[in-house]
């Protein structure tokens, strides 16, 4: 069975209930109106099929299979997030080559128009046209950008991106940036390139995806140094990630102190476990109900102006 066919496999009603109820019980128990998930992926189908094919092959080189839990059609995935009580989410798209980002931005803008609870998302790649289409996306109402240093295999200091970073710093629009060296190190991943980027653009509102795993402590350092830098919890602390890239428990006091700049992210639909595991993993940290409320809803609501 190919990825295209698998993507439309229905989930029966009993599975729906078992999947949804623990999630809604979590946020209701905290007295929240729902969740805000800053790190979810919706993409053109042929792009997402290729992403899924990549994850299908992860086990061969990592030794840890990556079964995609939410391999569903697009409308089913939107309905599942809504059933979870996710009030707002993103459609993080990212290119791996030139002449791709502008097309992805057009698709994401259309997806946001027909999906009002999705934050209008956009992306970029180091190419001469990047400042133009990034400015166009900002003017069209983009609310979050995605940069994937690992997949794109580019240096964030590439001169072709000077105008992009400047426009994003001036706009204050957050950039979810995958810049840590996990799950595979890249030529330009790690805290060094991001430290250099922030030295040039200290007002950039970066949201470091996956808390920068596995360089957690170094990215906490950067967040402490730059008040505009946030971290997202995507896949961190779960049993799946702790197996290969455990979060150092001696850093939990710093994580607690930075509770106003940590945002919940899931990586839905590409996660190898049920959605509730991401929330249960946060609760297991025992950082308190106030911290959980801020991380799972209030911080993102403030940053994105969600009421």
Secondary structure, DSSP 8 states (H G I E B T S, - for coil): --HHHHTT----HHHHHHHHHHHHHHHHHTT-S-EE-S------HHHHHHHHHHHHTHHHHHSS----TT---HHHHHHHHHHHTEEEEE-----SSSS-HHHHHHHHHHHHHH-TTEE-EEE--SSTTHHHHHHHHHHTT--EEEEEHHHHT--TT-GGGHHHHHHHHHHT-EEEEE-S--SS--TT-SHHHHHHHHHH-TT--EEEGGGGTT-HHHHHHHHHH-TT-EEE-TTTTSHHHHTTS---GGGHHHHHHTGGGEE----TTS-SS-THHHHHHHHHT---HHHHHIIIIIHHHHHHT--
